[in-house]
Amino acid sequence: MAKIFICKPYPKHILEKFPLDITHLIHKFSFGILLVEHIEPDKRLASQHHKEEILFRII
């Protein structure tokens, strides 16, 4: 099961370059609020990359 986090809203995400994968699209179209755990291009987990913005884990 995928880990899903709630993050602080970041409306500027919608203006950033659009990725081709679904996990990044979910994060961007939710204005940064929904974060599905995945591996970032720099090989870190998304939760590590966004640890300052994460409010809590929902799943």
C-alpha positions in Angstrom: 0.0 0.0 0.0 1.3 3.4 -0.9 2.0 6.0 1.8 0.0 9.2 1.5 0.8 12.4 3.3 -1.0 15.7 3.8 1.4 18.7 3.3 1.2 22.4 3.7 -0.5 23.9 0.6 2.0 25.2 -2.0 -0.1 26.8 -4.8 3.1 27.6 -6.8 3.4 23.9 -7.6 0.7 24.2 -10.2 2.9 26.7 -12.1 6.0 24.5 -12.1 7.0 22.2 -14.9 4.6 19.3 -15.2 6.1 15.9 -14.8 5.0 12.8 -16.7 4.3 10.5 -13.8 1.1 10.2 -11.8 2.5 10.7 -8.4 4.0 14.1 -9.3 0.8 15.1 -11.1 -1.3 14.4 -8.0 1.1 16.5 -5.8 1.1 19.4 -8.3 -2.7 19.4 -9.1 -3.5 19.3 -5.3 -1.4 22.4 -4.9 1.2 20.4 -2.9 -1.3 19.1 -0.4 -1.4 15.4 -1.3 1.9 13.6 -1.5 2.1 10.0 -2.6 5.4 8.3 -1.5 7.7 7.8 -4.5 11.4 8.0 -5.4 12.4 11.5 -6.5 14.8 12.0 -9.5 17.6 12.7 -7.0 17.0 9.1 -5.5 15.5 10.3 -2.2 12.0 9.4 -1.0 9.4 12.1 -1.6 8.7 12.2 2.2 12.4 13.0 2.8 12.4 15.6 0.1 9.3 17.3 1.4 9.8 16.6 5.2 9.5 20.4 6.1 6.1 20.6 4.4 4.5 17.3 5.7 1.8 17.8 8.3 0.8 14.2 8.8 0.5 10.8 7.2 -3.0 9.6 6.3 -2.2 6.1 5.0 
